[in-house]
Amino acid sequence: MTDASSTIYVLNGPNLNLLGLREPEIYGSTTLDEIAGMLEDCAQELGFAIDMRQTNHEGMLVDWLHEAQAEHARAVLLNAAAYTHTSIALLDAIKAITTPVVEVHISDPKTRENFRHISYVGMAAAKTVEGHGADSYRLAIEAVAAGEV
Ligand code: DQA
């Protein structure tokens, strides 16, 4: 049995609904549903529940960050995708809540185009896990379980 404080929100931004099909040479062939299944198993073993969501809309991510705080989530894993590099609204939302946020990326944006080198999410996130493919999400959950955030 898990309560709200052992729930980890896993929030995914634009185009991540197309994982598996989308630029597989960069993002791999694992779908978001497959990642969700893997994370559910991993979280359960570590005594957590996950609430995994995806949206293509920036404001929805802001609303879900506020909700994570209101619902006393243990942490948020946030792959804001391209909004990572553009969204002051997400930076402000992360700063507005006390729920720890772990920035997650499948690829390593720092080794890609220059416009991906800035991360507004990373300016406020408690930790960043990037460049490990779909495993980045699992490593982020393990960091939460280890009390790193
Ligand atoms: C991404 C990296 C971002 O730069 C990109 O816009 C994405 C996915 C990743 O998980 O590697 O959509 O967040």
Backbone and ligand atoms as CSV (ligand in chain L), in Angstrom:
chain,resi,resn,atom,element,x,y,z
A,1,MET,N,N,0.853,-1.201,0.000
A,1,MET,CA,C,0.000,0.000,0.000
A,1,MET,C,C,0.883,1.244,0.000
A,2,THR,N,N,0.611,2.196,-0.874
A,2,THR,CA,C,1.423,3.412,-0.924
A,2,THR,C,C,0.530,4.623,-0.654
A,3,ASP,N,N,1.064,5.630,0.050
A,3,ASP,CA,C,0.294,6.856,0.227
A,3,ASP,C,C,0.865,7.933,-0.685
A,4,ALA,N,N,0.265,9.140,-0.605
A,4,ALA,CA,C,0.671,10.196,-1.539
A,4,ALA,C,C,2.155,10.503,-1.429
A,5,SER,N,N,2.718,10.435,-0.231
A,5,SER,CA,C,4.110,10.834,-0.073
A,5,SER,C,C,5.065,9.804,-0.665
A,6,SER,N,N,4.574,8.654,-1.087
A,6,SER,CA,C,5.449,7.715,-1.778
A,6,SER,C,C,5.143,7.651,-3.281
A,7,THR,N,N,4.373,8.633,-3.740
A,7,THR,CA,C,4.100,8.689,-5.178
A,7,THR,C,C,5.090,9.630,-5.865
A,8,ILE,N,N,5.651,9.144,-6.957
A,8,ILE,CA,C,6.561,9.955,-7.774
A,8,ILE,C,C,5.837,10.296,-9.073
A,9,TYR,N,N,5.670,11.585,-9.321
A,9,TYR,CA,C,5.099,12.006,-10.601
A,9,TYR,C,C,6.190,11.918,-11.669
A,10,VAL,N,N,5.836,11.361,-12.830
A,10,VAL,CA,C,6.778,11.297,-13.950
A,10,VAL,C,C,6.133,12.049,-15.112
A,11,LEU,N,N,6.571,13.275,-15.312
A,11,LEU,CA,C,5.921,14.174,-16.268
A,11,LEU,C,C,6.754,14.304,-17.537
A,12,ASN,N,N,6.100,14.103,-18.654
A,12,ASN,CA,C,6.774,14.094,-19.951
A,12,ASN,C,C,6.171,15.132,-20.883
A,13,GLY,N,N,7.037,15.882,-21.538
A,13,GLY,CA,C,6.590,16.975,-22.384
A,13,GLY,C,C,6.456,16.613,-23.850
A,14,PRO,N,N,6.534,17.632,-24.712
A,14,PRO,CA,C,6.126,17.501,-26.108
A,14,PRO,C,C,6.932,16.488,-26.918
A,15,ASN,N,N,6.214,15.786,-27.743
A,15,ASN,CA,C,6.748,14.812,-28.714
A,15,ASN,C,C,7.199,13.499,-28.075
A,16,LEU,N,N,7.163,13.419,-26.766
A,16,LEU,CA,C,7.597,12.172,-26.123
A,16,LEU,C,C,6.542,11.076,-26.265
A,17,ASN,N,N,5.329,11.444,-26.666
A,17,ASN,CA,C,4.322,10.431,-27.014
A,17,ASN,C,C,4.765,9.631,-28.243
A,18,LEU,N,N,5.708,10.168,-28.995
A,18,LEU,CA,C,6.166,9.487,-30.219
A,18,LEU,C,C,7.453,8.695,-29.998
A,19,LEU,N,N,7.871,8.558,-28.743
A,19,LEU,CA,C,9.074,7.759,-28.477
A,19,LEU,C,C,8.918,6.374,-29.082
A,20,GLY,N,N,10.012,5.875,-29.625
A,20,GLY,CA,C,9.954,4.565,-30.294
A,20,GLY,C,C,9.896,4.749,-31.801
A,21,LEU,N,N,9.179,5.803,-32.232
A,21,LEU,CA,C,9.081,6.126,-33.657
A,21,LEU,C,C,9.949,7.321,-33.996
A,22,ARG,N,N,10.079,8.208,-33.024
A,22,ARG,CA,C,10.684,9.514,-33.234
A,22,ARG,C,C,12.217,9.425,-33.190
A,23,GLU,N,N,12.881,9.787,-34.257
A,23,GLU,CA,C,14.358,9.836,-34.304
A,23,GLU,C,C,14.991,8.731,-33.449
A,24,PRO,N,N,14.738,7.459,-33.797
A,24,PRO,CA,C,15.219,6.360,-32.951
A,24,PRO,C,C,16.734,6.330,-32.796
A,25,GLU,N,N,17.442,6.931,-33.770
A,25,GLU,CA,C,18.914,6.967,-33.664
A,25,GLU,C,C,19.349,7.856,-32.488
A,26,ILE,N,N,18.462,8.753,-32.040
A,26,ILE,CA,C,18.774,9.609,-30.884
A,26,ILE,C,C,18.079,9.095,-29.629
A,27,TYR,N,N,16.798,8.721,-29.779
A,27,TYR,CA,C,15.986,8.423,-28.591
A,27,TYR,C,C,15.731,6.934,-28.370
A,28,GLY,N,N,16.226,6.081,-29.283
A,28,GLY,CA,C,16.043,4.649,-29.103
A,28,GLY,C,C,14.689,4.175,-29.578
A,29,SER,N,N,14.422,2.886,-29.388
A,29,SER,CA,C,13.200,2.274,-29.928
A,29,SER,C,C,12.181,1.957,-28.835
A,30,THR,N,N,12.484,2.320,-27.593
A,30,THR,CA,C,11.563,2.042,-26.489
A,30,THR,C,C,10.445,3.081,-26.475
A,31,THR,N,N,9.202,2.619,-26.351
A,31,THR,CA,C,8.070,3.547,-26.342
A,31,THR,C,C,7.853,4.081,-24.922
A,32,LEU,N,N,7.059,5.155,-24.841
A,32,LEU,CA,C,6.771,5.738,-23.521
A,32,LEU,C,C,5.980,4.749,-22.659
A,33,ASP,N,N,5.095,3.976,-23.282
A,33,ASP,CA,C,4.344,2.954,-22.535
A,33,ASP,C,C,5.287,1.898,-21.962
A,34,GLU,N,N,6.296,1.521,-22.758
A,34,GLU,CA,C,7.270,0.534,-22.261
A,34,GLU,C,C,8.083,1.110,-21.107
A,35,ILE,N,N,8.437,2.386,-21.206
A,35,ILE,CA,C,9.162,3.035,-20.102
A,35,ILE,C,C,8.270,3.051,-18.855
A,36,ALA,N,N,6.992,3.361,-19.048
A,36,ALA,CA,C,6.057,3.401,-17.904
A,36,ALA,C,C,6.007,2.042,-17.214
A,37,GLY,N,N,5.936,0.969,-17.995
A,37,GLY,CA,C,5.886,-0.385,-17.417
A,37,GLY,C,C,7.147,-0.692,-16.631
A,38,MET,N,N,8.283,-0.349,-17.215
A,38,MET,CA,C,9.572,-0.581,-16.555
A,38,MET,C,C,9.655,0.217,-15.260
A,39,LEU,N,N,9.174,1.461,-15.294
A,39,LEU,CA,C,9.256,2.316,-14.099
A,39,LEU,C,C,8.320,1.841,-13.002
A,40,GLU,N,N,7.143,1.349,-13.405
A,40,GLU,CA,C,6.212,0.834,-12.398
A,40,GLU,C,C,6.857,-0.308,-11.622
A,41,ASP,N,N,7.495,-1.223,-12.336
A,41,ASP,CA,C,8.160,-2.358,-11.678
A,41,ASP,C,C,9.275,-1.871,-10.762
A,42,CYS,N,N,10.100,-0.987,-11.295
A,42,CYS,CA,C,11.253,-0.479,-10.541
A,42,CYS,C,C,10.773,0.275,-9.294
A,43,ALA,N,N,9.763,1.140,-9.460
A,43,ALA,CA,C,9.265,1.938,-8.333
A,43,ALA,C,C,8.679,1.018,-7.261
A,44,GLN,N,N,7.929,0.021,-7.702
A,44,GLN,CA,C,7.300,-0.898,-6.739
A,44,GLN,C,C,8.353,-1.605,-5.888
A,45,GLU,N,N,9.419,-2.046,-6.542
A,45,GLU,CA,C,10.507,-2.705,-5.799
A,45,GLU,C,C,11.116,-1.796,-4.758
A,46,LEU,N,N,11.101,-0.494,-5.049
A,46,LEU,CA,C,11.723,0.482,-4.143
A,46,LEU,C,C,10.709,1.098,-3.170
A,47,GLY,N,N,9.457,0.629,-3.248
A,47,GLY,CA,C,8.440,1.105,-2.304
A,47,GLY,C,C,7.730,2.375,-2.725
A,48,PHE,N,N,7.776,2.674,-4.012
A,48,PHE,CA,C,7.087,3.861,-4.525
A,48,PHE,C,C,6.008,3.468,-5.526
A,49,ALA,N,N,5.104,4.418,-5.770
A,49,ALA,CA,C,4.171,4.291,-6.890
A,49,ALA,C,C,4.507,5.415,-7.860
A,50,ILE,N,N,4.282,5.202,-9.138
A,50,ILE,CA,C,4.505,6.303,-10.083
A,50,ILE,C,C,3.186,6.740,-10.710
A,51,ASP,N,N,3.141,8.024,-11.010
A,51,ASP,CA,C,2.014,8.603,-11.745
A,51,ASP,C,C,2.626,9.210,-13.003
A,52,MET,N,N,2.531,8.476,-14.103
A,52,MET,CA,C,3.248,8.831,-15.343
A,52,MET,C,C,2.295,9.529,-16.309
A,53,ARG,N,N,2.696,10.676,-16.829
A,53,ARG,CA,C,1.836,11.451,-17.724
A,53,ARG,C,C,2.652,12.062,-18.866
A,54,GLN,N,N,1.970,12.371,-19.947
A,54,GLN,CA,C,2.612,13.058,-21.089
A,54,GLN,C,C,1.663,14.103,-21.630
A,55,THR,N,N,2.209,15.258,-21.991
A,55,THR,CA,C,1.419,16.296,-22.651
A,55,THR,C,C,2.283,17.034,-23.655
A,56,ASN,N,N,1.625,17.585,-24.661
A,56,ASN,CA,C,2.347,18.427,-25.613
A,56,ASN,C,C,2.202,19.910,-25.273
A,57,HIS,N,N,1.594,20.204,-24.107
A,57,HIS,CA,C,1.240,21.588,-23.763
A,57,HIS,C,C,1.996,22.075,-22.527
A,58,GLU,N,N,2.662,23.199,-22.686
A,58,GLU,CA,C,3.508,23.756,-21.629
A,58,GLU,C,C,2.733,24.022,-20.332
A,59,GLY,N,N,1.572,24.673,-20.446
A,59,GLY,CA,C,0.794,25.029,-19.252
A,59,GLY,C,C,0.323,23.807,-18.481
A,60,MET,N,N,0.098,22.728,-19.194
A,60,MET,CA,C,-0.302,21.486,-18.514
A,60,MET,C,C,0.822,21.006,-17.595
A,61,LEU,N,N,2.041,21.126,-18.059
A,61,LEU,CA,C,3.179,20.728,-17.210
A,61,LEU,C,C,3.237,21.613,-15.967
A,62,VAL,N,N,2.959,22.910,-16.132
A,62,VAL,CA,C,2.934,23.829,-14.982
A,62,VAL,C,C,1.841,23.376,-14.004
A,63,ASP,N,N,0.654,23.093,-14.526
A,63,ASP,CA,C,-0.460,22.653,-13.659
A,63,ASP,C,C,-0.086,21.358,-12.920
A,64,TRP,N,N,0.562,20.438,-13.601
A,64,TRP,CA,C,0.905,19.148,-12.965
A,64,TRP,C,C,1.982,19.329,-11.901
A,65,LEU,N,N,2.899,20.271,-12.113
A,65,LEU,CA,C,3.902,20.552,-11.064
A,65,LEU,C,C,3.203,21.087,-9.812
A,66,HIS,N,N,2.248,21.997,-9.998
A,66,HIS,CA,C,1.489,22.509,-8.845
A,66,HIS,C,C,0.730,21.367,-8.164
A,67,GLU,N,N,0.158,20.495,-8.976
A,67,GLU,CA,C,-0.615,19.365,-8.428
A,67,GLU,C,C,0.281,18.438,-7.614
A,68,ALA,N,N,1.493,18.211,-8.102
A,68,ALA,CA,C,2.423,17.324,-7.376
A,68,ALA,C,C,2.646,17.850,-5.967
A,69,GLN,N,N,2.790,19.151,-5.861
A,69,GLN,CA,C,2.961,19.765,-4.535
A,69,GLN,C,C,1.687,19.596,-3.699
A,70,ALA,N,N,0.537,19.921,-4.306
A,70,ALA,CA,C,-0.741,19.855,-3.568
A,70,ALA,C,C,-1.032,18.436,-3.099
A,71,GLU,N,N,-0.607,17.457,-3.880
A,71,GLU,CA,C,-0.870,16.046,-3.553
A,71,GLU,C,C,0.254,15.414,-2.736
A,72,HIS,N,N,1.210,16.231,-2.336
A,72,HIS,CA,C,2.322,15.756,-1.483
A,72,HIS,C,C,3.104,14.620,-2.137
A,73,ALA,N,N,3.332,14.749,-3.430
A,73,ALA,CA,C,4.172,13.747,-4.115
A,73,ALA,C,C,5.559,13.733,-3.480
A,74,ARG,N,N,6.209,12.584,-3.512
A,74,ARG,CA,C,7.562,12.476,-2.955
A,74,ARG,C,C,8.559,13.264,-3.809
A,75,ALA,N,N,8.366,13.205,-5.138
A,75,ALA,CA,C,9.258,13.900,-6.069
A,75,ALA,C,C,8.592,13.929,-7.439
A,76,VAL,N,N,9.150,14.742,-8.314
A,76,VAL,CA,C,8.725,14.760,-9.713
A,76,VAL,C,C,9.937,14.448,-10.584
A,77,LEU,N,N,9.780,13.498,-11.502
A,77,LEU,CA,C,10.759,13.350,-12.580
A,77,LEU,C,C,10.186,14.118,-13.760
A,78,LEU,N,N,10.934,15.055,-14.288
A,78,LEU,CA,C,10.421,15.910,-15.357
A,78,LEU,C,C,11.309,15.830,-16.584
A,79,ASN,N,N,10.767,15.230,-17.650
A,79,ASN,CA,C,11.392,15.350,-18.965
A,79,ASN,C,C,10.535,16.342,-19.734
A,80,ALA,N,N,10.941,17.603,-19.673
A,80,ALA,CA,C,10.143,18.662,-20.301
A,80,ALA,C,C,10.420,18.753,-21.794
A,81,ALA,N,N,11.264,17.842,-22.311
A,81,ALA,CA,C,11.606,17.813,-23.746
A,81,ALA,C,C,12.021,19.222,-24.202
A,82,ALA,N,N,11.515,19.698,-25.326
A,82,ALA,CA,C,12.012,20.978,-25.861
A,82,ALA,C,C,11.704,22.164,-24.945
A,83,TYR,N,N,10.659,22.060,-24.110
A,83,TYR,CA,C,10.364,23.166,-23.175
A,83,TYR,C,C,11.485,23.363,-22.156
A,84,THR,N,N,12.299,22.328,-21.968
A,84,THR,CA,C,13.487,22.444,-21.112
A,84,THR,C,C,14.295,23.681,-21.472
A,85,HIS,N,N,14.404,23.902,-22.781
A,85,HIS,CA,C,15.342,24.894,-23.295
A,85,HIS,C,C,14.704,26.259,-23.528
A,86,THR,N,N,13.403,26.365,-23.248
A,86,THR,CA,C,12.697,27.622,-23.577
A,86,THR,C,C,11.845,28.167,-22.444
A,87,SER,N,N,11.507,27.332,-21.462
A,87,SER,CA,C,10.364,27.681,-20.611
A,87,SER,C,C,10.736,28.300,-19.264
A,88,ILE,N,N,10.617,29.625,-19.191
A,88,ILE,CA,C,10.773,30.316,-17.906
A,88,ILE,C,C,9.581,29.974,-17.014
A,89,ALA,N,N,8.430,29.690,-17.617
A,89,ALA,CA,C,7.253,29.290,-16.826
A,89,ALA,C,C,7.535,28.001,-16.042
A,90,LEU,N,N,8.238,27.068,-16.654
A,90,LEU,CA,C,8.574,25.824,-15.934
A,90,LEU,C,C,9.629,26.096,-14.861
A,91,LEU,N,N,10.605,26.930,-15.172
A,91,LEU,CA,C,11.594,27.317,-14.157
A,91,LEU,C,C,10.879,27.910,-12.938
A,92,ASP,N,N,9.962,28.841,-13.195
A,92,ASP,CA,C,9.245,29.484,-12.085
A,92,ASP,C,C,8.386,28.477,-11.319
A,93,ALA,N,N,7.763,27.544,-12.045
A,93,ALA,CA,C,6.900,26.551,-11.383
A,93,ALA,C,C,7.728,25.656,-10.466
A,94,ILE,N,N,8.907,25.257,-10.931
A,94,ILE,CA,C,9.768,24.390,-10.105
A,94,ILE,C,C,10.209,25.155,-8.859
A,95,LYS,N,N,10.500,26.456,-9.052
A,95,LYS,CA,C,10.900,27.267,-7.896
A,95,LYS,C,C,9.734,27.539,-6.952
A,96,ALA,N,N,8.518,27.479,-7.490
A,96,ALA,CA,C,7.333,27.808,-6.690
A,96,ALA,C,C,6.901,26.669,-5.771
A,97,ILE,N,N,7.395,25.462,-6.044
A,97,ILE,CA,C,6.984,24.306,-5.236
A,97,ILE,C,C,8.184,23.798,-4.423
A,98,THR,N,N,7.864,23.100,-3.350
A,98,THR,CA,C,8.945,22.527,-2.537
A,98,THR,C,C,9.199,21.061,-2.898
A,99,THR,N,N,8.319,20.463,-3.667
A,99,THR,CA,C,8.525,19.080,-4.122
A,99,THR,C,C,9.808,19.016,-4.957
A,100,PRO,N,N,10.738,18.114,-4.621
A,100,PRO,CA,C,11.961,18.055,-5.420
A,100,PRO,C,C,11.702,17.568,-6.844
A,101,VAL,N,N,12.341,18.233,-7.780
A,101,VAL,CA,C,12.176,17.888,-9.200
A,101,VAL,C,C,13.510,17.370,-9.740
A,102,VAL,N,N,13.466,16.216,-10.375
A,102,VAL,CA,C,14.645,15.667,-11.045
A,102,VAL,C,C,14.448,15.859,-12.550
A,103,GLU,N,N,15.367,16.558,-13.162
A,103,GLU,CA,C,15.345,16.756,-14.616
A,103,GLU,C,C,15.843,15.464,-15.283
A,104,VAL,N,N,15.079,14.984,-16.250
A,104,VAL,CA,C,15.433,13.726,-16.930
A,104,VAL,C,C,15.485,13.961,-18.438
A,105,HIS,N,N,16.523,13.408,-19.074
A,105,HIS,CA,C,16.581,13.393,-20.538
A,105,HIS,C,C,17.099,12.041,-21.008
A,106,ILE,N,N,16.530,11.577,-22.078
A,106,ILE,CA,C,16.958,10.317,-22.688
A,106,ILE,C,C,18.329,10.515,-23.359
A,107,SER,N,N,18.412,11.555,-24.165
A,107,SER,CA,C,19.689,11.899,-24.801
A,107,SER,C,C,20.482,12.798,-23.853
A,108,ASP,N,N,21.666,13.203,-24.303
A,108,ASP,CA,C,22.441,14.168,-23.510
A,108,ASP,C,C,22.434,15.497,-24.260
A,109,PRO,N,N,21.512,16.387,-23.891
A,109,PRO,CA,C,21.370,17.642,-24.649
A,109,PRO,C,C,22.658,18.454,-24.708
A,110,LYS,N,N,23.525,18.293,-23.713
A,110,LYS,CA,C,24.778,19.097,-23.655
A,110,LYS,C,C,25.739,18.715,-24.788
A,111,THR,N,N,25.536,17.535,-25.390
A,111,THR,CA,C,26.413,17.114,-26.488
A,111,THR,C,C,25.746,17.332,-27.851
A,112,ARG,N,N,24.599,18.005,-27.839
A,112,ARG,CA,C,23.857,18.195,-29.087
A,112,ARG,C,C,23.927,19.673,-29.529
A,113,GLU,N,N,22.939,20.126,-30.266
A,113,GLU,CA,C,22.989,21.492,-30.796
A,113,GLU,C,C,23.107,22.510,-29.653
A,114,ASN,N,N,23.720,23.662,-29.972
A,114,ASN,CA,C,23.923,24.695,-28.946
A,114,ASN,C,C,22.636,25.114,-28.252
A,115,PHE,N,N,21.525,25.157,-29.009
A,115,PHE,CA,C,20.283,25.645,-28.393
A,115,PHE,C,C,19.767,24.691,-27.316
A,116,ARG,N,N,20.321,23.466,-27.280
A,116,ARG,CA,C,19.910,22.536,-26.212
A,116,ARG,C,C,20.815,22.635,-24.987
A,117,HIS,N,N,21.813,23.494,-25.052
A,117,HIS,CA,C,22.766,23.553,-23.929
A,117,HIS,C,C,22.217,24.349,-22.753
A,118,ILE,N,N,21.243,25.221,-23.020
A,118,ILE,CA,C,20.611,25.942,-21.912
A,118,ILE,C,C,19.432,25.115,-21.404
A,119,SER,N,N,19.337,24.980,-20.083
A,119,SER,CA,C,18.204,24.266,-19.493
A,119,SER,C,C,17.596,25.108,-18.376
A,120,TYR,N,N,16.415,25.655,-18.663
A,120,TYR,CA,C,15.698,26.399,-17.620
A,120,TYR,C,C,15.259,25.454,-16.504
A,121,VAL,N,N,14.899,24.238,-16.870
A,121,VAL,CA,C,14.509,23.230,-15.863
A,121,VAL,C,C,15.688,22.953,-14.935
A,122,GLY,N,N,16.874,22.790,-15.535
A,122,GLY,CA,C,18.066,22.468,-14.757
A,122,GLY,C,C,18.469,23.576,-13.791
A,123,MET,N,N,18.039,24.807,-14.077
A,123,MET,CA,C,18.378,25.922,-13.174
A,123,MET,C,C,17.695,25.785,-11.823
A,124,ALA,N,N,16.611,25.027,-11.776
A,124,ALA,CA,C,15.884,24.893,-10.509
A,124,ALA,C,C,15.779,23.445,-10.030
A,125,ALA,N,N,16.086,22.489,-10.900
A,125,ALA,CA,C,15.935,21.077,-10.524
A,125,ALA,C,C,16.941,20.690,-9.441
A,126,ALA,N,N,16.554,19.743,-8.605
A,126,ALA,CA,C,17.436,19.260,-7.534
A,126,ALA,C,C,18.553,18.392,-8.099
A,127,LYS,N,N,18.301,17.793,-9.254
A,127,LYS,CA,C,19.285,16.874,-9.850
A,127,LYS,C,C,18.926,16.708,-11.330
A,128,THR,N,N,19.922,16.384,-12.127
A,128,THR,CA,C,19.689,16.096,-13.551
A,128,THR,C,C,20.255,14.722,-13.884
A,129,VAL,N,N,19.461,13.917,-14.587
A,129,VAL,CA,C,19.936,12.617,-15.093
A,129,VAL,C,C,19.699,12.628,-16.597
A,130,GLU,N,N,20.753,12.509,-17.379
A,130,GLU,CA,C,20.606,12.634,-18.832
A,130,GLU,C,C,21.612,11.750,-19.551
A,131,GLY,N,N,21.234,11.346,-20.753
A,131,GLY,CA,C,22.189,10.658,-21.612
A,131,GLY,C,C,22.271,9.152,-21.419
A,132,HIS,N,N,21.349,8.572,-20.678
A,132,HIS,CA,C,21.377,7.124,-20.420
A,132,HIS,C,C,20.252,6.398,-21.154
A,133,GLY,N,N,19.713,7.021,-22.205
A,133,GLY,CA,C,18.591,6.412,-22.896
A,133,GLY,C,C,17.392,6.310,-21.945
A,134,ALA,N,N,16.538,5.302,-22.184
A,134,ALA,CA,C,15.354,5.124,-21.332
A,134,ALA,C,C,15.744,4.877,-19.874
A,135,ASP,N,N,16.953,4.388,-19.662
A,135,ASP,CA,C,17.435,4.127,-18.296
A,135,ASP,C,C,17.565,5.394,-17.461
A,136,SER,N,N,17.595,6.563,-18.111
A,136,SER,CA,C,17.693,7.818,-17.339
A,136,SER,C,C,16.555,7.904,-16.318
A,137,TYR,N,N,15.364,7.446,-16.716
A,137,TYR,CA,C,14.211,7.513,-15.798
A,137,TYR,C,C,14.439,6.601,-14.588
A,138,ARG,N,N,14.925,5.396,-14.851
A,138,ARG,CA,C,15.156,4.448,-13.749
A,138,ARG,C,C,16.225,4.992,-12.794
A,139,LEU,N,N,17.289,5.531,-13.363
A,139,LEU,CA,C,18.359,6.088,-12.522
A,139,LEU,C,C,17.829,7.245,-11.682
A,140,ALA,N,N,16.898,7.998,-12.230
A,140,ALA,CA,C,16.313,9.118,-11.479
A,140,ALA,C,C,15.473,8.604,-10.311
A,141,ILE,N,N,14.708,7.549,-10.534
A,141,ILE,CA,C,13.919,6.960,-9.430
A,141,ILE,C,C,14.857,6.425,-8.358
A,142,GLU,N,N,15.928,5.783,-8.789
A,142,GLU,CA,C,16.892,5.248,-7.814
A,142,GLU,C,C,17.522,6.378,-6.996
A,143,ALA,N,N,17.750,7.529,-7.625
A,143,ALA,CA,C,18.311,8.680,-6.894
A,143,ALA,C,C,17.321,9.176,-5.837
A,144,VAL,N,N,16.026,9.172,-6.191
A,144,VAL,CA,C,15.006,9.556,-5.205
A,144,VAL,C,C,15.005,8.558,-4.054
A,145,ALA,N,N,15.031,7.266,-4.407
A,145,ALA,CA,C,15.003,6.208,-3.374
A,145,ALA,C,C,16.225,6.294,-2.469
A,146,ALA,N,N,17.351,6.715,-3.039
A,146,ALA,CA,C,18.593,6.805,-2.251
A,146,ALA,C,C,18.631,8.083,-1.403
A,147,GLY,N,N,17.582,8.897,-1.520
A,147,GLY,CA,C,17.519,10.123,-0.718
A,147,GLY,C,C,18.411,11.226,-1.244
A,148,GLU,N,N,18.810,11.109,-2.519
A,148,GLU,CA,C,19.682,12.154,-3.100
A,148,GLU,C,C,18.930,13.467,-3.328
A,149,VAL,N,N,17.610,13.374,-3.409
A,149,VAL,CA,C,16.805,14.613,-3.535
A,149,VAL,C,C,15.697,14.564,-2.497
L,1,DQA,C1,C,14.925,15.342,-24.601
L,1,DQA,C2,C,16.034,16.278,-25.100
L,1,DQA,C3,C,15.443,17.577,-25.622
L,1,DQA,O1,O,16.481,18.424,-26.098
L,1,DQA,C4,C,14.489,17.320,-26.765
L,1,DQA,O2,O,13.861,18.519,-27.150
L,1,DQA,C5,C,13.489,16.264,-26.454
L,1,DQA,C6,C,13.882,15.096,-25.679
L,1,DQA,C7,C,15.501,13.966,-24.181
L,1,DQA,O3,O,14.814,13.274,-23.444
L,1,DQA,O4,O,16.591,13.595,-24.614
L,1,DQA,O5,O,12.362,16.320,-26.936
L,1,DQA,O6,O,14.320,15.916,-23.461
